[in-house]
Amino acid sequence: MSSTTDKIKGVANEAAGTIKEGAGKAVGNPNLEVEGAAQKLKGEVQQTVSKAKDAVKNVIDKA
């Protein structure tokens, strides 16, 4: 997967997770809240992977 794809999926997962987490809080559904927090974290990890891939690519390009 390319870094751009990771970045896009990361942003999408983070946004969806934030919405689920907020909805879970709003309706008092702790399961939905936890599911949203997990999806949000997944998105953050995907974005971190994207940044790492970009960093590695930059090092390789400079070599």
WOCORSUL-V151974 format. One record per pair of residues at least 24 apart in sequence whose ideal C-beta (glycine too) atoms are under 6 Angstrom apart, sorted by the first residue. I is the first residue (numbers start at 0). GAP is how many residues later the second one is. Records with the same first field share a line. If there is no record, write none. Layout:
I: GAP ; GAP
//
This chain:
2: 47 ; 50 ; 51
5: 40 ; 43 ; 44
6: 40 ; 43
8: 37
9: 33 ; 36 ; 37
12: 26 ; 29 ; 30
13: 26 ; 29
16: 26
//
